[in-house]
Amino acid sequence: MKGMHSPNMKFLLLLIPIFAVLAISGCTGDGDGVTGNGIAILNWQPSLSAVDSNDQLELRLQIQNQGEAAARDVKAVLYGIEIDKWDVQTSSGSFGGFGNNAFNFYEIPPFDKAQNVESAPRDAIFQVTAPSLTQGTTQAYTPQIRVFYGYTTSAISSITIVNAQELKRLQDEGKTLPLSTTTTSAGPLTVTINAGKFMKARDSSSSRMFPITIDIENTGGGVLATLNGDKIQSDYLADITLIFPSRLEIECPTLNSFTNINRVFRTQTWTGGTKQGSINLFQGKTASITCTATIPQAPLASEQGDMRVILDYNYYIDRSTTVTVSGTSEVQW
């Protein structure tokens, strides 16, 4: 009958507002959840969500490297609660500068794409004691975890260089040149290299100039930050190395002067020209580098070369959880 719905349809209609709220709110960061394409926080939650004053409990952390580069100097730091009043102790040794509210994972290997083998999850436990509250009072606390690590993102794009005569012959034969595509290793930053379909070299002594843009985007859900001891410098800075085919000469006027950030590249030695520098992501989100390529000497026919972009940076991600503490008569002053 018109205007009537089946029981199943009524149930689905009731779920629509719930789905809409979830779509708008996203991940709350409490308990389970994955963050980032490099280090991901799989779990951050207490062993007990509600306790009495002076009760002991555990704050349990589980992380995993889901990217394609090794995560270096991985450190998990507990914050958001008064460390002394909670009598925080880690389940193993801490690292210098943060005291007992930190856990050092050192280096975590990446996801093995070739073998399709995941990196093993790593665990840490913070043993804490709930603070003293007056009997009859209740307080909700928000322990937060911040995971720092160093990471490397690499991208490669094939560039086709062709002389004018060869291009005309290919067009007369109805053939096309291979298209340029960018492949980026999985990590918190994503790189796109825009070098056009191909570069046509002149046969005369005068060289042609071609624009190349490199777009960088923070897609990991965290923040680029340089660590200096226990201080955080949120300068959104990444070191960058450009490696380009030996036939090209490239200038990048928007590239900052080189600044070293504990550079440890997990790459082989490439042939061709190299430029190094640094780049700041605007508001920590995006950056664009504009370069100009010239071809001093045309190839015999056509050739392909690889342009590579290597980003080296420090990064952190956050997650929070909740513990409710109720006061008892055993108040300690």
C-alpha positions as CSV (number, residue, x, y, z in Angstrom):
1,M,0.0,0.0,0.0
2,K,1.3,3.5,-0.8
3,G,3.0,5.3,2.0
4,M,3.7,2.1,4.0
5,H,7.2,0.6,4.5
6,S,8.3,-3.0,5.3
7,P,9.9,-3.6,8.7
8,N,13.3,-3.9,7.0
9,M,12.9,-0.6,5.3
10,K,11.9,1.0,8.6
11,F,15.0,-0.4,10.2
12,L,17.2,1.0,7.4
13,L,15.6,4.4,7.7
14,L,16.4,4.5,11.4
15,L,20.0,3.8,10.7
16,I,20.5,6.7,8.2
17,P,20.9,9.4,10.9
18,I,23.4,7.2,12.7
19,F,25.5,6.7,9.5
20,A,25.3,10.5,8.9
21,V,26.7,11.2,12.4
22,L,29.5,8.7,11.9
23,A,30.4,10.2,8.6
24,I,30.6,13.7,10.0
25,S,32.4,12.9,13.3
26,G,35.0,10.5,11.9
27,C,37.4,8.7,14.2
28,T,37.2,9.9,17.8
29,G,40.7,8.6,18.7
30,D,39.5,6.6,21.7
31,G,40.4,3.0,22.0
32,D,40.8,1.1,18.7
33,G,41.6,2.7,15.4
34,V,44.2,3.1,12.7
35,T,46.0,6.4,12.1
36,G,48.4,7.2,9.3
37,N,50.1,5.4,6.4
38,G,53.4,5.1,8.2
39,I,53.2,4.3,11.9
40,A,49.6,3.4,12.8
41,I,48.1,3.3,16.3
42,L,46.1,0.1,16.4
43,N,45.0,0.4,20.0
44,W,45.3,2.8,22.9
45,Q,43.0,2.0,25.9
46,P,43.1,1.4,29.6
47,S,42.8,-2.1,31.2
48,L,39.9,-0.6,33.2
49,S,37.8,2.3,32.1
50,A,36.4,3.1,35.6
51,V,38.5,2.8,38.8
52,D,38.6,4.0,42.4
53,S,41.2,6.3,43.8
54,N,44.6,4.6,44.2
55,D,43.6,1.6,42.1
56,Q,46.3,0.3,39.8
57,L,45.7,-0.1,36.0
58,E,47.4,-0.3,32.7
59,L,47.4,2.0,29.7
60,R,48.0,-0.3,26.7
61,L,49.4,0.8,23.4
62,Q,49.8,-1.2,20.2
63,I,51.4,0.3,17.0
64,Q,52.3,-1.0,13.6
65,N,54.4,0.3,10.7
66,Q,52.0,0.1,7.7
67,G,54.2,2.1,5.3
68,E,57.0,1.0,3.0
69,A,60.0,2.5,4.8
70,A,61.6,1.7,8.1
71,A,60.4,3.9,11.0
72,R,63.4,5.3,12.9
73,D,63.7,6.4,16.5
74,V,60.1,5.5,17.3
75,K,59.1,7.0,20.7
76,A,55.7,6.9,22.4
77,V,55.1,9.6,25.0
78,L,52.3,9.7,27.5
79,Y,50.7,13.1,28.2
80,G,47.4,14.7,29.2
81,I,47.6,13.6,32.8
82,E,49.8,14.6,35.8
83,I,52.6,12.0,35.6
84,D,53.6,12.4,39.3
85,K,50.0,12.0,40.6
86,W,49.5,9.0,38.5
87,D,52.8,7.4,39.5
88,V,53.5,6.3,35.9
89,Q,55.9,3.5,35.1
90,T,56.6,1.9,31.7
91,S,56.9,-1.8,31.2
92,S,60.5,-1.4,30.1
93,G,63.2,1.2,30.1
94,S,62.4,4.8,29.1
95,F,64.5,7.1,26.9
96,G,66.3,10.2,28.1
97,G,64.4,13.5,28.3
98,F,60.9,12.3,29.0
99,G,61.3,10.1,32.2
100,N,58.9,7.3,32.9
101,N,56.1,8.6,30.7
102,A,57.8,7.3,27.5
103,F,58.6,4.1,25.7
104,N,61.3,3.7,23.1
105,F,60.6,1.2,20.2
106,Y,63.8,2.2,18.3
107,E,63.4,1.1,14.7
108,I,60.4,-0.7,13.3
109,P,60.7,-2.4,9.8
110,P,58.2,-1.7,7.1
111,F,55.5,-3.6,5.3
112,D,57.2,-6.0,2.9
113,K,55.3,-5.3,-0.3
114,A,57.2,-7.8,-2.4
115,Q,56.4,-10.7,0.0
116,N,53.0,-9.2,1.1
117,V,54.1,-9.6,4.7
118,E,52.9,-7.1,7.4
119,S,55.2,-5.6,9.9
120,A,54.6,-7.2,13.3
121,P,52.6,-5.0,15.8
122,R,54.6,-3.6,18.7
123,D,53.2,-3.2,22.2
124,A,53.9,-1.0,25.2
125,I,52.3,-0.9,28.7
126,F,52.2,2.1,31.0
127,Q,51.5,1.0,34.6
128,V,49.7,3.8,36.5
129,T,48.0,4.4,39.8
130,A,44.8,6.4,39.9
131,P,45.1,9.7,41.8
132,S,43.4,10.3,45.2
133,L,40.0,12.0,45.1
134,T,37.6,13.1,47.8
135,Q,34.9,10.5,48.6
136,G,31.8,11.0,46.6
137,T,33.5,12.8,43.7
138,T,34.1,11.5,40.2
139,Q,36.6,12.8,37.6
140,A,37.1,11.7,34.0
141,Y,40.7,11.9,32.8
142,T,42.0,11.8,29.2
143,P,45.4,10.0,28.9
144,Q,46.9,10.8,25.5
145,I,49.7,9.1,23.6
146,R,52.0,10.8,21.0
147,V,54.1,8.6,18.8
148,F,57.1,10.2,17.2
149,Y,59.2,8.7,14.4
150,G,61.5,9.5,11.5
151,Y,60.4,8.4,8.0
152,T,61.4,8.5,4.4
153,T,59.0,8.8,1.4
154,S,60.2,8.2,-2.1
155,A,58.6,8.8,-5.5
156,I,59.6,8.0,-9.0
157,S,58.4,9.2,-12.4
158,S,59.6,8.2,-15.8
159,I,60.5,11.0,-18.1
160,T,60.6,10.5,-21.9
161,I,63.1,12.6,-23.9
162,V,62.7,12.5,-27.7
163,N,64.3,14.5,-30.5
164,A,62.1,16.3,-33.0
165,Q,62.9,14.0,-36.0
166,E,62.1,10.9,-34.0
167,L,58.8,12.4,-32.7
168,K,57.8,13.2,-36.3
169,R,58.6,9.6,-37.4
170,L,56.6,8.1,-34.5
171,Q,53.6,10.4,-35.4
172,D,53.8,9.4,-39.1
173,E,53.7,5.7,-38.0
174,G,50.8,6.3,-35.7
175,K,52.9,5.4,-32.6
176,T,52.8,7.0,-29.2
177,L,55.4,7.5,-26.5
178,P,54.9,6.0,-23.0
179,L,53.1,8.2,-20.6
180,S,54.8,9.5,-17.4
181,T,53.4,8.2,-14.1
182,T,54.3,8.7,-10.5
183,T,54.8,5.9,-8.0
184,T,55.0,6.9,-4.3
185,S,56.0,4.6,-1.5
186,A,53.4,4.3,1.2
187,G,53.9,6.7,4.0
188,P,52.5,9.8,5.8
189,L,53.4,12.1,2.9
190,T,52.3,11.7,-0.7
191,V,54.3,12.9,-3.7
192,T,53.2,13.7,-7.3
193,I,55.7,14.5,-10.0
194,N,54.2,16.5,-13.0
195,A,56.6,16.4,-15.9
196,G,54.2,16.3,-18.8
197,K,53.8,13.6,-21.4
198,F,57.3,13.9,-22.9
199,M,60.1,16.4,-23.5
200,K,60.9,17.3,-27.1
201,A,64.6,18.2,-27.5
202,R,65.8,20.6,-30.3
203,D,68.4,19.4,-32.6
204,S,70.0,22.8,-32.7
205,S,72.5,24.1,-30.1
206,S,69.8,26.0,-28.3
207,S,68.1,24.0,-25.6
208,R,64.4,24.0,-24.7
209,M,63.1,24.5,-21.1
210,F,60.3,22.4,-19.6
211,P,58.5,23.0,-16.3
212,I,58.4,20.2,-13.7
213,T,56.2,20.6,-10.5
214,I,56.4,18.4,-7.4
215,D,53.4,18.4,-5.2
216,I,53.7,17.1,-1.6
217,E,50.7,16.4,0.6
218,N,50.4,15.3,4.2
219,T,47.9,12.4,4.1
220,G,49.0,10.6,7.3
221,G,46.7,12.3,9.8
222,G,49.6,13.6,11.9
223,V,52.1,16.4,12.1
224,L,55.6,17.0,10.7
225,A,57.8,18.0,13.6
226,T,61.5,18.1,14.3
227,L,62.5,16.8,17.7
228,N,65.3,18.4,19.7
229,G,65.7,16.4,22.9
230,D,62.3,16.6,24.6
231,K,61.4,19.8,22.7
232,I,59.0,19.8,19.7
233,Q,59.7,22.1,16.8
234,S,56.5,22.1,14.7
235,D,58.1,23.7,11.7
236,Y,56.5,21.4,9.1
237,L,59.9,20.9,7.5
238,A,61.1,18.0,5.3
239,D,64.4,17.4,3.7
240,I,64.2,16.7,0.0
241,T,66.6,15.1,-2.5
242,L,65.9,15.3,-6.3
243,I,67.6,12.8,-8.5
244,F,67.1,13.3,-12.2
245,P,68.3,11.8,-15.6
246,S,71.8,12.7,-16.5
247,R,70.6,14.2,-19.8
248,L,68.7,16.9,-18.0
249,E,69.8,20.0,-16.2
250,I,67.3,21.1,-13.5
251,E,66.9,24.3,-11.5
252,C,64.5,24.6,-8.6
253,P,64.4,28.2,-7.4
254,T,61.6,27.5,-4.8
255,L,63.7,24.9,-3.1
256,N,65.1,26.1,0.3
257,S,68.7,25.7,1.2
258,F,69.7,22.3,2.4
259,T,69.0,21.5,6.1
260,N,70.0,18.1,7.5
261,I,67.4,16.3,9.7
262,N,69.1,13.1,10.8
263,R,69.2,11.9,7.2
264,V,69.2,8.1,6.9
265,F,68.1,7.1,3.4
266,R,67.2,3.5,2.8
267,T,68.0,3.7,-1.0
268,Q,70.7,2.6,-3.3
269,T,73.0,5.0,-5.1
270,W,71.4,6.5,-8.3
271,T,73.1,7.8,-11.3
272,G,72.3,11.2,-12.8
273,G,72.2,14.7,-11.3
274,T,71.3,15.4,-7.7
275,K,69.8,18.4,-5.9
276,Q,69.2,18.7,-2.2
277,G,67.3,21.2,-0.1
278,S,64.4,21.5,2.3
279,I,60.7,22.4,2.0
280,N,58.1,23.7,4.4
281,L,54.5,22.4,4.1
282,F,52.0,25.3,4.3
283,Q,50.2,24.8,7.6
284,G,51.8,21.4,7.7
285,K,49.5,20.2,4.8
286,T,50.8,20.8,1.3
287,A,53.8,22.1,-0.6
288,S,54.7,22.6,-4.2
289,I,58.1,22.9,-5.8
290,T,58.6,24.3,-9.3
291,C,61.6,23.3,-11.3
292,T,62.8,24.0,-14.9
293,A,64.5,21.3,-16.9
294,T,66.7,21.9,-19.9
295,I,68.1,19.4,-22.4
296,P,71.6,20.6,-23.5
297,Q,72.0,17.9,-26.0
298,A,69.2,15.9,-27.8
299,P,69.3,12.1,-27.7
300,L,69.8,10.0,-30.9
301,A,66.1,9.1,-30.9
302,S,64.2,8.8,-27.7
303,E,65.1,7.6,-24.2
304,Q,63.5,7.2,-20.8
305,G,65.0,8.3,-17.6
306,D,63.7,8.3,-14.0
307,M,63.2,11.3,-11.8
308,R,63.2,10.5,-8.1
309,V,62.1,12.5,-5.1
310,I,63.2,11.4,-1.6
311,L,61.7,13.1,1.4
312,D,63.2,12.7,4.8
313,Y,61.3,14.0,7.9
314,N,60.1,13.6,11.4
315,Y,56.5,13.0,12.2
316,Y,54.1,12.3,15.1
317,I,50.5,11.0,15.6
318,D,48.2,11.3,18.6
319,R,45.4,9.3,20.2
320,S,43.4,9.7,23.4
321,T,41.4,7.5,25.7
322,T,39.3,8.0,28.9
323,V,39.6,6.8,32.5
324,T,37.0,7.7,35.1
325,V,38.2,7.8,38.7
326,S,35.8,7.7,41.7
327,G,36.9,9.1,45.1
328,T,37.0,6.8,48.2
329,S,37.4,7.2,51.9
330,E,41.1,6.3,51.6
331,V,42.1,9.8,50.6
332,Q,45.9,10.4,50.7
333,W,47.0,14.0,51.4
